[in-house]
Amino acid sequence: MDTALSGEYVINGCSPADFAQAVGDIAPWMRQRLAEIYRPMASALADELNLWPIPGGIPGEYTFPPLPEHIAKIDAEVQSWIDHHGLNPPGRTYPHPRLAHHVYAILHDAPVEVLRVQILWWERIIRHDDSTVEPGLLTASFPSEVDQILRNRVLPGEPDRHHLAFLDLRDAIADIDGGPTLLPTMADEAVALLQGSLTEQHYRTTGTVPTLRQYLHYAADLIGIKDTIALGRLAPGGLLPGEIPPAFLPPLWRLATDIIRLTNDVIGAHRESVEGSPTVFAAMAAQYDLAPADAARAVLALIDVLMRDFQHTIDEILPECPPKIHRELVLLQRRVCAAYAWDLTVISTRYDPATRRREAR
């Protein structure tokens, strides 16, 4: 059951401002601990993903280099597409590096049209979250409307710019060689994400804090990983689109999703707490009667456990798996590491007090 609260939440006598202060105070420790958790996998994949160590950062923290010219051109086309559909929230700017850097790190060996669709997909989702979900404007009917657009190319009676952008995105997917077979998966992923967004919007606007289980259920849906797996299958060497994966893969998808979600929460903890959003720290504190700093330490411990399980499972499978399964596992590792670099590069440099303290010195 939700922890029901009126207005701004208060947990064990602590308000969002108290949580912001607490996570701000231990932000350097959280960054250090996160780097230790990620270091084995990130260091092993840094060269393949073309990640650069963050200048003056903690060993094991990475960022993105400039985009190759052909990907920078695609990124410029995507930004023009966003402007054409009017998807940027008024007054909101989006910094470099953009999501194209993130996508290129994961799908650098995929056809360029696949990279373009993945960039479009993620940029579309980010803009919708910023312009609709955060202000509390997402309607209950929107997930089913998007489902109809992606599956059947059917618009609602009075489509707005968001519907039309999803229609354009659907056509871009269908135009890729093999793309039509992905539309059911992409529709499922979009619906799950939008339902998760509705749940997040509920907690944002009602002053309630979810249980930890509820939080992990809906917050993981906001990350999305099956779209990348599906698009990655349009590159040679992996499972074919629509091919049923081995039973051990879906649990690994979930582990990867939880790791990405919680890592994003840790790096963006100060911002989310300042904004008053119910965070995983608030959920952990409410469920286990913890002070904010202790809740933050518990979240880092949870990430450590999940990462160890993720890597141990992959290490057991990789030596004897066929090439197409090897490809799926590598895509998952790329997704996790690239998301970590993205969060460090974009979220932390704008919002993390630990970063601002280093820059002030």
C-alpha distance (Angstrom), angle and dihedral (degrees) to the residues before:
residue distance angle dihedral
M1 . . .
D2 3.79 . .
T3 3.77 118.6 .
A4 3.81 96.7 -115.7
L5 3.75 115.7 -141.2
S6 3.78 134.7 168.4
G7 3.79 118.1 -126.0
E8 3.80 114.1 -33.8
Y9 3.79 109.4 18.1
V10 3.80 121.6 -111.7
I11 3.82 119.4 -166.2
N12 3.79 120.9 -174.9
G13 3.79 87.3 -17.4
C14 3.82 92.7 -51.7
S15 3.82 123.2 122.6
P16 3.83 126.6 -160.3
A17 3.81 87.3 -93.6
D18 3.82 89.0 56.5
F19 3.80 90.4 50.1
A20 3.82 90.3 48.4
Q21 3.80 90.7 51.2
A22 3.81 93.0 47.0
V23 3.81 96.8 48.1
G24 3.80 89.8 42.4
D25 3.80 90.2 54.8
I26 3.81 93.7 51.7
A27 3.82 96.8 34.4
P28 3.83 93.1 109.2
W29 3.80 90.5 53.4
M30 3.81 91.9 47.0
R31 3.81 91.2 51.2
Q32 3.80 91.1 48.9
R33 3.79 93.0 48.3
L34 3.79 92.3 46.6
A35 3.81 90.8 52.2
E36 3.81 89.9 52.2
I37 3.80 90.8 51.7
Y38 3.81 93.7 48.7
R39 3.80 99.3 36.3
P40 3.84 100.2 92.3
M41 3.80 95.3 51.8
A42 3.81 97.8 32.8
S43 3.81 93.2 49.9
A44 3.80 91.1 49.2
L45 3.82 92.7 51.1
A46 3.82 101.0 35.3
D47 3.81 95.4 96.4
E48 3.80 94.3 45.3
L49 3.81 92.2 48.5
N50 3.83 90.8 40.8
L51 3.79 92.5 -125.9
W52 3.80 120.0 165.9
P53 3.82 125.3 -144.9
I54 3.80 110.8 -107.6
P55 3.81 107.2 -105.6
G56 3.77 108.2 -110.9
G57 3.80 90.1 -0.1
I58 3.77 132.7 126.4
P59 3.85 115.2 -72.9
G60 3.80 106.4 -96.2
E61 3.83 95.1 33.3
Y62 3.80 115.4 116.2
T63 3.79 141.3 -172.9
F64 3.81 136.8 -173.2
P65 3.81 128.3 -89.4
P66 3.83 121.9 -138.2
L67 3.79 114.3 -65.2
P68 3.81 120.2 -101.2
E69 3.77 110.8 -103.1
H70 3.81 95.7 -106.5
I71 3.84 92.1 52.0
A72 3.81 92.1 44.6
K73 3.80 87.2 56.1
I74 3.81 91.0 52.7
D75 3.80 90.0 48.2
A76 3.81 90.5 53.1
E77 3.82 89.7 50.9
V78 3.80 90.4 50.9
Q79 3.80 92.1 50.5
S80 3.83 88.8 51.5
W81 3.81 88.6 50.7
I82 3.81 89.8 52.7
D83 3.80 91.1 49.9
H84 3.81 90.8 47.3
H85 3.81 91.3 55.8
G86 3.82 93.6 42.0
L87 3.80 92.8 -123.8
N88 3.80 99.6 146.3
P89 3.82 111.8 99.8
P90 3.82 111.6 -120.8
G91 3.77 111.8 -86.1
R92 3.82 93.9 4.5
T93 3.80 119.7 127.0
Y94 3.79 126.9 -167.6
P95 3.79 118.1 -144.6
H96 3.77 133.7 -142.3
P97 2.92 131.2 -70.2
R98 3.76 92.5 56.6
L99 3.77 128.8 -166.6
A100 3.80 89.7 -83.3
H101 3.81 87.8 76.4
H102 3.79 90.3 52.7
V103 3.81 93.3 47.6
Y104 3.80 94.4 46.1
A105 3.80 91.3 54.0
I106 3.82 90.1 56.0
L107 3.81 102.7 35.6
H108 3.81 102.7 27.5
D109 3.81 90.2 129.9
A110 3.84 94.8 49.4
P111 3.83 125.1 95.4
V112 3.81 112.5 -81.8
E113 3.80 92.0 -117.1
V114 3.82 88.3 59.3
L115 3.81 90.8 51.7
R116 3.80 89.6 49.3
V117 3.81 92.7 53.9
Q118 3.82 92.7 47.2
I119 3.82 90.8 50.2
L120 3.81 90.3 48.1
W121 3.82 90.9 48.6
W122 3.80 95.7 50.9
E123 3.80 95.8 40.8
R124 3.80 88.5 49.6
I125 3.80 92.3 51.4
I126 3.81 93.8 46.8
R127 3.80 92.7 50.6
H128 3.80 92.2 48.0
D129 3.79 92.0 50.6
D130 3.80 92.2 49.7
S131 3.81 96.5 44.7
T132 3.80 101.1 36.4
V133 3.81 115.2 14.6
E134 3.81 99.9 43.4
P135 3.84 92.7 50.3
G136 3.84 89.5 47.3
L137 3.83 95.2 -113.8
L138 3.81 101.0 125.7
T139 3.82 111.0 120.9
A140 3.79 124.7 -142.2
S141 3.81 90.7 -123.1
F142 3.80 96.1 55.4
P143 3.85 98.0 85.4
S144 3.81 92.6 54.6
E145 3.81 90.7 44.6
V146 3.80 90.9 53.6
D147 3.81 89.5 46.4
Q148 3.80 90.1 57.3
I149 3.80 91.8 46.5
L150 3.81 94.5 51.3
R151 3.82 97.4 40.4
N152 3.79 102.7 35.9
R153 3.82 107.1 11.4
V154 3.82 89.5 -118.4
L155 3.81 119.1 147.1
P156 3.81 124.5 -155.2
G157 3.80 118.2 -106.7
E158 3.80 95.0 -94.2
P159 3.80 107.3 26.3
D160 3.79 120.0 -166.2
R161 3.79 129.3 -157.5
H162 3.80 91.9 -81.8
H163 3.80 92.6 55.6
L164 3.80 91.2 47.4
A165 3.80 91.6 49.6
F166 3.81 90.5 52.6
L167 3.81 89.2 49.6
D168 3.80 90.2 52.3
L169 3.80 89.7 47.4
R170 3.80 90.7 49.8
D171 3.80 90.3 54.3
A172 3.81 90.6 48.9
I173 3.82 89.8 54.7
A174 3.81 92.4 46.3
D175 3.82 91.2 51.5
I176 3.81 93.6 60.6
D177 3.79 117.2 93.9
G178 3.82 101.5 -97.5
G179 3.79 91.9 7.8
P180 3.83 98.1 120.1
T181 3.81 90.0 63.7
L182 3.81 89.1 58.9
L183 3.80 97.2 55.1
P184 3.85 96.3 90.6
T185 3.82 90.7 50.6
M186 3.80 92.3 46.6
A187 3.81 90.0 48.3
D188 3.81 91.2 50.9
E189 3.80 90.5 48.9
A190 3.81 93.3 48.3
V191 3.80 92.6 48.9
A192 3.82 92.3 48.8
L193 3.79 90.5 49.2
L194 3.79 93.9 47.9
Q195 3.81 92.7 46.6
G196 3.79 87.7 51.3
S197 3.80 88.2 49.8
L198 3.80 90.4 53.5
T199 3.79 89.4 52.5
E200 3.80 91.8 48.4
Q201 3.80 89.8 47.9
H202 3.82 88.8 53.4
Y203 3.80 91.6 55.0
R204 3.80 92.5 43.2
T205 3.81 93.8 52.3
T206 3.81 103.5 35.5
G207 3.79 102.1 49.0
T208 3.80 94.1 -120.8
V209 3.79 128.9 133.0
P210 3.81 120.3 -143.7
T211 3.76 125.4 -132.5
L212 3.81 113.9 -101.8
R213 3.81 91.0 -104.0
Q214 3.81 91.4 50.7
Y215 3.78 91.1 47.6
L216 3.80 94.5 50.8
H217 3.79 90.8 47.0
Y218 3.79 98.3 54.6
A219 3.81 99.7 27.6
A220 3.80 92.3 55.6
D221 3.82 89.0 54.8
L222 3.80 88.1 59.6
I223 3.81 91.3 61.8
G224 3.79 99.2 56.1
I225 3.77 120.0 -162.2
K226 3.80 105.8 170.6
D227 3.80 91.4 73.8
T228 3.83 89.8 61.2
I229 3.81 92.2 44.1
A230 3.81 90.8 49.3
L231 3.81 94.5 47.5
G232 3.80 90.6 43.6
R233 3.78 88.8 61.0
L234 3.79 89.4 67.0
A235 3.80 87.3 71.1
P236 3.81 116.5 82.7
G237 3.77 121.4 -97.1
G238 3.81 103.6 38.9
L239 3.77 138.1 84.5
L240 3.78 113.5 -54.2
P241 3.81 120.0 -108.1
G242 3.78 108.1 -85.1
E243 3.81 93.6 15.3
I244 3.81 111.8 139.5
P245 3.82 109.1 -113.6
P246 3.80 123.2 -133.4
A247 3.79 114.1 -89.4
F248 3.81 93.2 -107.2
L249 3.81 94.6 60.7
P250 3.85 102.5 70.0
P251 3.83 92.4 56.0
L252 3.82 88.1 51.1
W253 3.81 89.9 51.0
R254 3.78 87.9 54.5
L255 3.80 93.3 47.8
A256 3.81 90.5 50.3
T257 3.80 91.3 48.1
D258 3.82 93.2 50.5
I259 3.82 91.5 48.0
I260 3.82 92.0 50.4
R261 3.81 92.3 45.8
L262 3.79 95.5 49.1
T263 3.80 92.9 43.3
N264 3.79 89.1 53.4
D265 3.80 88.4 49.7
V266 3.81 92.7 52.3
I267 3.81 95.6 47.4
G268 3.81 92.2 43.9
A269 3.81 95.2 38.1
H270 3.78 97.4 112.1
R271 3.81 94.1 49.0
E272 3.80 94.3 47.5
S273 3.79 92.5 47.7
V274 3.82 92.0 48.6
E275 3.81 89.0 51.8
G276 3.82 90.0 51.0
S277 3.80 95.2 -119.9
P278 3.80 116.4 155.9
T279 3.81 101.0 -107.6
V280 3.79 134.3 -169.4
F281 3.81 86.0 -101.9
A282 3.80 90.6 58.1
A283 3.82 90.9 46.4
M284 3.81 91.6 48.6
A285 3.81 92.4 46.6
A286 3.81 93.3 48.8
Q287 3.80 94.9 46.7
Y288 3.81 97.9 45.4
D289 3.82 100.6 28.5
L290 3.81 93.4 -115.8
A291 3.78 133.8 157.3
P292 3.83 113.2 -115.1
A293 3.82 95.3 -102.5
D294 3.81 91.6 48.0
A295 3.81 90.0 49.1
A296 3.81 89.2 53.0
R297 3.80 91.1 51.7
A298 3.80 89.9 49.4
V299 3.82 90.7 53.1
L300 3.82 90.6 52.3
A301 3.80 89.5 50.0
L302 3.80 89.5 51.6
I303 3.83 91.5 51.5
D304 3.81 89.4 50.0
V305 3.81 92.0 52.9
L306 3.80 92.7 46.7
M307 3.82 92.9 47.7
R308 3.80 92.4 49.5
D309 3.81 90.3 50.3
F310 3.83 91.4 47.0
Q311 3.79 94.8 49.6
H312 3.79 95.0 41.0
T313 3.79 91.4 53.2
I314 3.81 92.8 48.0
D315 3.80 92.2 46.0
E316 3.80 89.6 53.8
I317 3.81 93.9 49.9
L318 3.82 103.2 38.7
P319 3.83 102.0 69.9
E320 3.81 95.8 61.0
C321 3.79 105.1 22.4
P322 3.83 122.9 114.0
P323 3.83 117.7 -103.8
K324 3.79 94.9 -101.5
I325 3.82 91.6 56.0
H326 3.79 89.7 44.9
R327 3.81 87.4 57.1
E328 3.83 92.0 52.7
L329 3.80 92.3 50.0
V330 3.79 92.8 47.9
L331 3.82 90.3 50.5
L332 3.80 89.1 54.3
Q333 3.80 92.4 50.3
R334 3.80 90.7 47.5
R335 3.80 90.6 50.1
V336 3.81 92.7 52.7
C337 3.82 95.7 45.3
A338 3.80 95.3 43.2
A339 3.81 90.7 50.3
Y340 3.81 89.4 52.6
A341 3.82 91.1 51.4
W342 3.80 90.4 46.2
D343 3.80 93.4 52.1
L344 3.79 91.7 47.2
T345 3.79 92.5 48.0
V346 3.80 100.7 43.2
I347 3.80 110.6 20.1
S348 3.78 101.0 35.9
T349 3.79 96.7 45.6
R350 3.81 90.7 54.9
Y351 3.78 103.0 36.6
D352 3.80 114.4 12.3
P353 3.81 113.3 104.0
A354 3.82 90.1 -154.8
T355 3.81 89.5 62.2
R356 3.78 92.8 45.8
R357 3.80 90.6 50.7
R358 3.83 90.9 53.3
E359 3.82 91.5 47.7
A360 3.81 91.4 49.6
R361 3.80 92.4 57.2
